[in-house]
C-alpha cells in the first residue's frame, strides 16, 4: 500500500470524527487502546497534540500521520528482519 493510498483510506475511515479529537476519541480511532497508552503517546510526542489546561486537543491529521508512520515502521521491519515470515 502506498503512503498516499493509506492516508486516503484513513481519511475515509475517520471522516465521521471531528477535525480535533479528545483522548477518548483517539483511543477509539486506535482500536480501543488503553487510557494509559493513549496518554503515553501524547506525552511522548509520538502523536502531536495541544494541551489546554488538563485537556488534550488532538488534530485528526496528527492521528492519521501517526498511523502512516507506524505502518512504514512495520513495513521497514519486515523488509530488514531476516527472520520475518
Buried (B, 14 or more C-beta within 10 A) or exposed (E): EEEEEBBEBBEEEBEEBEEBBEBEBBBBBBEEBEEEEBBEBBEEEEBEBEEEEEEBEBBBBBBBBBBBEEBEEEEEEEEEEEEEE
